[in-house]
Amino acid sequence: MTKNIKKVTALALTAAMVGSLAACGGKAEAPAGDTTTAAAGDAAATTAAAGDAAASGEEVTLRFSWWGGDARHEATEKAIAAFEAKYPNIHVEPEYGAWSGWEEKQSMNLIGGQAADVMQINWNWIDSYSKGGTSFADLKQYSDVLDLTQFPEDSVAQCEVDGKLMAVPVAITGRLFYWNKTTFDEIGCALPTDEASLRAAGAAFKAFDEDYYPLALGEYDRMIFLVYYLESKYGKPWVENNEIQYTEAEIQEGLDFITSLEADHVIPTLSVIAGDMADSLDKNAKWIDGKYAGIFEWDSSASKFEKAVVESTNKPGQEFVIGDFIKLGDNNGGFTKISMGLSVAATSAHPKEAAMLINFLLNDPEGIEICSTERGIPCSAAGLKVLEEKGLGNALVKEANAKVTGFCKFPLDPKFEHNDLKANPDGVYYKVFGKLSAGDIDSAAATKELVDGINECMGN
């Protein structure tokens, strides 16, 4: 695969790439302590003790890298300022940006030994870039300053490689349906709850205006929607034990289903979306003005989509609502995953102070209050307690997270989000769905290309 980051960088940095990648979530021992029944109320005392244990007074500079939107950037910079005030000898240099191109840049930094001390990472980076547990520091070694008992044992285990804790899980997330109720009311159409009402919405929107669609799905959205459809209908996980659990006939059926949604005016073709000339759907004028009236999106991303329609210049005050999971079979399709983690680079000269920063952001009441739900609903018991006691956090995100975690029970394969598969525009998902939507290949050819690409990524 020409765009495989590990293969490309290996050609330039062969020595740096020695060693095989290990899957996370193995049977390694979880951190000591009863992680599911931790006393969140003791978090402040734990944090204070942890800080005292590490505050040597030595002047330290840490780099902290993360991606996100403006609200996350603003909250994190405020939290950094509070951390520096609490520990005057530690200075934190922020490095942040949008998601586009971020993984490629950070993977090169990891391989080249230039990674920031503290890194916000996607869960799958543990599988893709940990190099057998050597790219990131083992956070178990810093449990005197990072209270690991605040995090669920199963989530912690998913962040381990060879018994080493590569990251602390920040939040659990999943995808669900959101609708612009203002548009649906304007057209006189009910919000979709099953396949029949979804197709009926397509017909109603087309009759109203051919530029209007009840749902918009990009390439990666379509891949996640394909898995949702198949899991809803057949009740099997997408991948298990590094093997696709669906036959090519079943996958082709799912691809035909998505193509039929284009034909029935439920979703726009990918060429139509590309023609909108927007970097992302939340910045697309058709979404902002209500012409695209539905999305299938992460619970932690909902607020930026809501903000876009509520603050629309042409059509302000539109109503953005959480929808029901569309019934496409007899099973609860869809998956949840660790949305992201916080890691310390193995090359950090100050791993203990870096672990202190992570603890402040996730377990310290002051850091929790500042960051709130900007990285999703916290995994940390201490974080949840602070949000509940103070009534903090985005109400929409809270409602969405409760809904998705209560509904979706399937696991996510760690390679599902591998850059070889989801990179735009050269990942397998983008190529397959792009060609299928354009009519350049049929569903049989698309199925073969999708399966072959995934198997290559998984090493099968």
C-alpha positions as CSV (number, residue, x, y, z in Angstrom):
1,M,0.0,0.0,0.0
2,T,1.7,3.2,-1.3
3,K,0.5,5.4,1.5
4,N,1.2,3.1,4.4
5,I,2.9,5.4,6.9
6,K,4.9,2.8,8.6
7,K,6.2,1.4,5.3
8,V,7.1,4.8,3.9
9,T,8.9,6.0,7.0
10,A,10.7,2.7,7.4
11,L,12.4,3.3,4.1
12,A,13.8,6.6,5.4
13,L,14.3,5.6,9.0
14,T,14.9,1.8,9.0
15,A,16.7,1.7,12.3
16,A,13.9,3.6,14.0
17,M,11.3,1.1,12.9
18,V,12.9,-2.2,14.2
19,G,10.4,-4.2,16.2
20,S,6.9,-5.3,15.6
21,L,3.7,-3.5,16.6
22,A,1.7,-5.1,19.4
23,A,-2.0,-5.0,19.8
24,C,-3.5,-3.2,22.8
25,G,-6.0,-4.7,25.2
26,G,-4.1,-7.9,25.8
27,K,-4.3,-9.9,29.0
28,A,-1.7,-7.9,30.8
29,E,-2.3,-7.2,34.5
30,A,-4.3,-4.1,35.2
31,P,-3.0,-1.4,37.5
32,A,-3.1,-2.2,41.2
33,G,-6.2,-1.2,43.1
34,D,-9.9,-1.5,42.6
35,T,-10.4,0.7,39.6
36,T,-14.1,0.2,39.3
37,T,-14.9,1.3,42.9
38,A,-12.3,4.1,43.4
39,A,-13.3,6.7,45.9
40,A,-13.6,9.7,43.6
41,G,-14.2,12.0,46.5
42,D,-10.5,11.5,47.5
43,A,-9.3,12.7,44.2
44,A,-8.3,16.2,45.4
45,A,-6.3,14.8,48.3
46,T,-4.7,12.2,46.0
47,T,-3.7,14.9,43.5
48,A,-2.3,17.2,46.1
49,A,-0.1,14.3,47.5
50,A,0.9,13.4,44.0
51,G,2.0,16.9,43.3
52,D,4.0,17.2,46.5
53,A,5.8,14.0,45.7
54,A,7.0,15.2,42.3
55,A,7.4,18.9,42.9
56,S,11.2,19.0,43.2
57,G,11.5,22.7,42.3
58,E,13.6,21.9,39.3
59,E,12.8,24.2,36.3
60,V,11.1,22.0,33.8
61,T,9.7,22.6,30.3
62,L,7.1,20.2,28.8
63,R,5.6,20.2,25.3
64,F,2.0,19.2,25.1
65,S,0.4,18.3,21.7
66,W,-3.3,17.9,20.9
67,W,-5.8,18.4,18.1
68,G,-9.3,19.7,18.2
69,G,-11.6,22.7,17.7
70,D,-11.4,26.2,19.1
71,A,-13.3,25.4,22.2
72,R,-11.0,22.5,23.1
73,H,-7.9,24.7,22.4
74,E,-9.2,27.5,24.6
75,A,-10.1,25.2,27.5
76,T,-6.8,23.4,27.4
77,E,-4.8,26.6,27.3
78,K,-6.7,27.8,30.4
79,A,-6.0,24.5,32.1
80,I,-2.3,24.7,31.3
81,A,-2.2,28.2,32.9
82,A,-3.8,26.8,36.0
83,F,-1.3,23.9,36.1
84,E,1.6,26.3,35.8
85,A,0.2,28.5,38.6
86,K,0.0,25.4,40.8
87,Y,3.5,24.2,39.9
88,P,5.5,27.4,39.1
89,N,8.7,25.4,38.2
90,I,6.9,23.6,35.3
91,H,6.4,25.4,32.1
92,V,4.1,23.9,29.4
93,E,4.5,24.7,25.7
94,P,1.2,24.0,23.8
95,E,1.2,22.5,20.3
96,Y,-2.2,22.1,18.7
97,G,-4.1,22.2,15.5
98,A,-7.0,20.7,13.5
99,W,-7.2,17.0,12.8
100,S,-6.4,17.2,9.1
101,G,-2.8,15.9,8.7
102,W,-2.3,15.6,12.4
103,E,-1.7,11.9,12.6
104,E,0.8,11.9,9.8
105,K,2.8,14.7,11.6
106,Q,2.7,13.1,15.0
107,S,3.7,9.6,13.7
108,M,6.8,11.1,12.1
109,N,7.5,12.9,15.4
110,L,7.3,9.6,17.3
111,I,9.5,7.8,14.8
112,G,12.0,10.5,14.7
113,G,12.2,11.0,18.4
114,Q,10.7,14.4,18.3
115,A,7.3,13.7,20.0
116,A,5.9,16.1,22.6
117,D,6.3,15.1,26.2
118,V,2.5,14.8,26.7
119,M,0.5,13.7,23.7
120,Q,-3.3,13.4,23.1
121,I,-3.5,10.3,21.0
122,N,-6.2,8.3,19.2
123,W,-6.7,4.9,20.8
124,N,-5.5,3.1,17.7
125,W,-2.2,4.8,17.8
126,I,-1.2,2.4,20.6
127,D,-1.5,-0.4,18.1
128,S,0.0,1.6,15.2
129,Y,2.9,3.4,16.7
130,S,3.8,1.9,20.1
131,K,6.5,-0.4,18.6
132,G,5.9,-3.1,21.1
133,G,5.4,-0.8,24.0
134,T,8.6,1.3,23.5
135,S,7.3,4.6,21.9
136,F,5.3,5.7,25.0
137,A,6.3,5.7,28.7
138,D,4.8,3.0,30.9
139,L,2.4,5.2,33.0
140,K,2.3,2.5,35.7
141,Q,5.7,3.7,36.7
142,Y,4.3,7.1,37.7
143,S,1.3,6.0,39.7
144,D,2.6,8.0,42.6
145,V,1.7,11.2,40.7
146,L,-1.0,9.8,38.4
147,D,-4.0,8.2,40.1
148,L,-4.8,5.3,37.9
149,T,-7.4,4.0,40.3
150,Q,-9.9,6.6,39.0
151,F,-10.2,4.8,35.6
152,P,-12.3,1.7,34.7
153,E,-10.2,-1.5,34.7
154,D,-11.4,-2.6,31.3
155,S,-10.6,0.7,29.6
156,V,-7.1,0.8,31.2
157,A,-6.5,-2.8,29.9
158,Q,-7.3,-1.7,26.4
159,C,-4.4,0.8,26.6
160,E,-1.8,-1.7,27.5
161,V,0.9,-3.3,25.4
162,D,2.9,-6.2,26.9
163,G,1.8,-5.2,30.4
164,K,2.8,-1.6,30.0
165,L,0.3,1.2,30.1
166,M,0.8,3.3,27.0
167,A,-2.0,5.9,27.7
168,V,-4.7,6.9,30.2
169,P,-8.2,6.6,28.6
170,V,-9.8,10.0,28.5
171,A,-13.4,9.2,27.4
172,I,-15.6,6.6,25.7
173,T,-17.4,7.6,22.6
174,G,-19.7,6.2,19.9
175,R,-21.7,7.4,16.9
176,L,-25.4,8.2,16.8
177,F,-27.9,10.2,14.6
178,Y,-28.5,13.9,14.9
179,W,-31.1,15.9,13.0
180,N,-31.9,19.5,12.2
181,K,-35.5,19.4,13.4
182,T,-36.2,22.8,12.0
183,T,-35.6,21.6,8.4
184,F,-37.7,18.4,9.0
185,D,-40.5,20.5,10.4
186,E,-40.3,22.9,7.5
187,I,-40.6,20.1,5.0
188,G,-43.3,18.4,7.0
189,C,-41.4,15.1,7.5
190,A,-41.0,12.9,10.5
191,L,-37.5,12.2,11.9
192,P,-36.3,8.8,10.6
193,T,-36.5,5.8,13.0
194,D,-36.2,2.9,10.6
195,E,-35.4,2.1,7.0
196,A,-38.9,2.9,5.7
197,S,-39.0,6.4,7.3
198,L,-35.4,7.1,6.2
199,R,-36.3,6.4,2.6
200,A,-39.6,8.4,3.0
201,A,-37.5,11.3,4.2
202,G,-35.4,11.1,1.0
203,A,-38.5,11.3,-1.2
204,A,-40.0,14.2,0.9
205,F,-36.7,16.2,0.8
206,K,-36.3,15.7,-3.0
207,A,-39.9,16.9,-3.6
208,F,-39.2,20.0,-1.5
209,D,-35.9,20.9,-3.1
210,E,-33.3,18.7,-4.8
211,D,-30.5,20.5,-2.9
212,Y,-31.9,19.2,0.4
213,Y,-31.0,15.8,1.9
214,P,-32.1,14.2,5.2
215,L,-28.6,12.7,5.8
216,A,-25.1,13.5,4.8
217,L,-22.3,10.9,4.9
218,G,-18.7,11.4,3.9
219,E,-16.4,8.5,3.0
220,Y,-15.4,7.5,6.6
221,D,-18.9,8.1,7.8
222,R,-20.1,5.6,5.2
223,M,-17.6,3.0,6.4
224,I,-18.9,3.3,10.0
225,F,-22.5,3.3,8.7
226,L,-21.8,0.1,6.7
227,V,-20.6,-1.6,10.0
228,Y,-23.7,-0.2,11.8
229,Y,-25.9,-1.7,9.1
230,L,-24.2,-5.1,9.1
231,E,-24.1,-5.4,12.9
232,S,-27.8,-4.3,13.1
233,K,-28.8,-7.0,10.6
234,Y,-26.5,-9.9,11.4
235,G,-25.5,-9.3,15.1
236,K,-21.8,-10.0,14.5
237,P,-18.8,-7.8,15.3
238,W,-17.1,-6.4,12.2
239,V,-13.7,-7.8,13.1
240,E,-12.8,-10.4,15.7
241,N,-9.4,-12.0,16.4
242,N,-7.9,-9.9,13.5
243,E,-10.4,-11.4,11.0
244,I,-13.4,-9.9,9.2
245,Q,-16.5,-11.7,10.4
246,Y,-18.6,-11.0,7.3
247,T,-18.7,-12.8,4.0
248,E,-18.1,-10.9,0.8
249,A,-21.8,-11.4,-0.1
250,E,-22.9,-9.8,3.2
251,I,-20.5,-6.9,2.7
252,Q,-21.6,-6.4,-0.9
253,E,-25.2,-6.3,0.4
254,G,-24.2,-3.5,2.8
255,L,-22.5,-1.5,0.0
256,D,-25.6,-1.9,-2.2
257,F,-27.7,-0.6,0.7
258,I,-25.6,2.6,0.9
259,T,-25.7,3.0,-2.9
260,S,-29.5,2.7,-2.8
261,L,-29.6,5.6,-0.3
262,E,-28.0,7.8,-2.9
263,A,-30.5,6.6,-5.5
264,D,-33.4,7.4,-3.1
265,H,-32.1,10.9,-2.3
266,V,-31.4,10.0,1.3
267,I,-27.7,11.0,1.1
268,P,-25.9,13.1,-1.5
269,T,-23.2,11.6,-3.7
270,L,-19.7,12.2,-2.6
271,S,-19.1,14.4,-5.7
272,V,-22.0,16.6,-4.5
273,I,-20.4,16.9,-1.0
274,A,-16.9,17.6,-2.6
275,G,-18.5,20.3,-4.7
276,D,-19.6,22.1,-1.6
277,M,-15.9,23.0,-1.1
278,A,-15.9,22.7,2.7
279,D,-13.1,21.3,4.8
280,S,-15.5,19.4,7.1
281,L,-19.3,18.9,7.3
282,D,-19.7,21.3,10.3
283,K,-18.3,24.0,8.1
284,N,-20.4,23.1,5.0
285,A,-22.8,25.9,4.1
286,K,-25.5,23.3,3.3
287,W,-25.2,21.9,6.8
288,I,-25.1,25.4,8.4
289,D,-28.2,26.5,6.5
290,G,-30.2,23.3,7.0
291,K,-30.0,21.8,3.5
292,Y,-28.2,18.8,4.9
293,A,-30.5,17.9,7.9
294,G,-28.9,14.9,9.4
295,I,-25.5,13.4,10.4
296,F,-24.1,10.2,11.9
297,E,-21.5,11.5,14.3
298,W,-19.5,10.9,17.5
299,D,-21.2,12.0,20.7
300,S,-18.1,14.1,21.6
301,S,-18.4,16.1,18.3
302,A,-22.0,17.0,18.6
303,S,-21.5,20.5,20.0
304,K,-19.7,21.9,17.0
305,F,-22.4,20.7,14.7
306,E,-25.1,22.2,16.9
307,K,-23.2,25.5,17.2
308,A,-23.0,25.7,13.4
309,V,-26.7,25.5,12.8
310,V,-27.8,27.6,15.8
311,E,-25.4,30.4,14.9
312,S,-26.1,30.3,11.1
313,T,-26.1,33.7,9.6
314,N,-28.8,32.9,7.0
315,K,-31.0,30.8,9.2
316,P,-30.2,31.4,12.9
317,G,-31.7,29.4,15.8
318,Q,-32.3,26.1,14.1
319,E,-33.1,23.2,16.4
320,F,-30.5,20.4,16.6
321,V,-31.7,17.2,18.2
322,I,-30.5,13.7,19.0
323,G,-32.4,11.1,17.1
324,D,-33.3,7.5,17.7
325,F,-30.9,4.7,16.5
326,I,-32.3,3.8,13.1
327,K,-33.7,0.3,13.1
328,L,-32.1,-1.7,10.3
329,G,-32.3,-5.2,11.8
330,D,-33.0,-7.0,15.0
331,N,-29.7,-6.1,16.7
332,N,-28.2,-3.0,18.3
333,G,-25.6,-2.1,15.7
334,G,-22.7,0.2,16.2
335,F,-19.7,0.2,18.5
336,T,-18.2,2.3,21.3
337,K,-14.5,3.0,21.7
338,I,-11.9,4.8,23.8
339,S,-12.1,8.2,22.0
340,M,-8.6,9.2,22.9
341,G,-5.9,8.9,25.5
342,L,-3.2,11.0,27.0
343,S,0.3,9.5,26.8
344,V,3.9,10.4,27.7
345,A,6.5,10.0,25.0
346,A,9.2,7.5,25.9
347,T,11.7,10.2,24.8
348,S,10.5,12.7,27.4
349,A,13.2,14.0,29.7
350,H,10.6,14.7,32.4
351,P,8.1,11.8,32.4
352,K,7.1,12.3,36.0
353,E,6.2,16.0,35.5
354,A,4.4,14.9,32.3
355,A,2.4,12.4,34.3
356,M,1.6,15.2,36.8
357,L,0.1,17.3,33.9
358,I,-2.1,14.3,32.8
359,N,-3.3,13.8,36.4
360,F,-4.2,17.5,36.7
361,L,-6.2,17.5,33.5
362,L,-8.1,14.3,34.3
363,N,-8.2,13.9,38.1
364,D,-7.7,17.3,39.6
365,P,-10.9,19.2,40.4
366,E,-9.5,22.5,39.0
367,G,-8.3,20.9,35.7
368,I,-11.6,18.9,35.4
369,E,-13.7,22.0,35.9
370,I,-11.8,24.0,33.2
371,C,-11.7,21.2,30.6
372,S,-15.3,20.0,31.3
373,T,-16.5,17.8,28.4
374,E,-14.2,19.3,25.7
375,R,-12.7,15.8,25.3
376,G,-16.0,13.9,25.9
377,I,-17.5,12.5,29.0
378,P,-14.6,11.6,31.3
379,C,-13.6,8.0,32.1
380,S,-12.1,9.3,35.3
381,A,-14.4,8.7,38.3
382,A,-13.1,11.9,39.8
383,G,-13.9,13.8,36.6
384,L,-17.4,12.5,36.5
385,K,-18.0,13.4,40.2
386,V,-16.8,17.0,39.6
387,L,-19.1,17.4,36.6
388,E,-22.1,16.1,38.4
389,E,-21.5,18.1,41.6
390,K,-21.0,21.4,39.7
391,G,-23.5,20.8,36.9
392,L,-20.8,21.2,34.3
393,G,-20.5,20.0,30.8
394,N,-22.4,20.2,27.5
395,A,-25.9,18.8,28.2
396,L,-26.2,17.6,24.6
397,V,-22.9,15.7,24.8
398,K,-23.9,14.2,28.1
399,E,-27.3,13.0,26.8
400,A,-25.7,11.6,23.6
401,N,-23.0,9.7,25.5
402,A,-25.5,8.1,27.8
403,K,-27.6,7.1,24.8
404,V,-24.7,5.6,22.8
405,T,-23.1,3.8,25.6
406,G,-26.4,2.3,26.6
407,F,-27.2,1.1,23.1
408,C,-24.0,0.1,21.3
409,K,-22.3,-3.1,22.7
410,F,-20.0,-4.2,19.9
411,P,-16.2,-3.7,20.3
412,L,-14.0,-1.7,17.9
413,D,-11.1,-3.5,16.2
414,P,-7.9,-1.4,17.0
415,K,-7.0,-1.4,13.3
416,F,-10.3,0.0,12.2
417,E,-9.0,3.5,12.4
418,H,-5.5,2.7,11.0
419,N,-4.2,5.5,8.8
420,D,-3.8,3.1,5.9
421,L,-7.6,2.7,6.0
422,K,-9.1,6.1,7.1
423,A,-6.5,8.6,5.7
424,N,-8.0,11.2,3.4
425,P,-7.7,10.9,0.4
426,D,-5.5,7.8,0.1
427,G,-6.9,5.5,2.7
428,V,-8.8,2.3,1.6
429,Y,-12.1,3.6,2.9
430,Y,-11.8,6.9,0.9
431,K,-10.7,5.2,-2.3
432,V,-13.4,2.5,-2.2
433,F,-16.4,4.7,-1.3
434,G,-15.2,7.4,-3.7
435,K,-15.1,5.1,-6.6
436,L,-18.3,3.3,-5.7
437,S,-20.2,6.6,-5.4
438,A,-18.8,7.9,-8.7
439,G,-19.9,4.6,-10.4
440,D,-16.3,3.8,-11.3
441,I,-16.7,0.3,-9.8
442,D,-19.6,-1.8,-8.9
443,S,-20.4,-3.2,-5.4
444,A,-18.7,-6.5,-6.1
445,A,-15.4,-4.8,-7.1
446,A,-15.8,-2.4,-4.2
447,T,-16.2,-5.3,-1.8
448,K,-13.1,-7.0,-3.0
449,E,-11.0,-3.9,-2.8
450,L,-12.3,-3.1,0.7
451,V,-11.7,-6.6,2.0
452,D,-8.2,-6.9,0.4
453,G,-7.2,-3.5,1.8
454,I,-8.4,-4.3,5.3
455,N,-6.7,-7.7,5.2
456,E,-3.4,-6.2,4.0
457,C,-3.6,-3.7,6.9
458,M,-4.2,-6.5,9.4
459,G,-1.3,-8.5,8.0
460,N,-3.6,-11.3,6.7
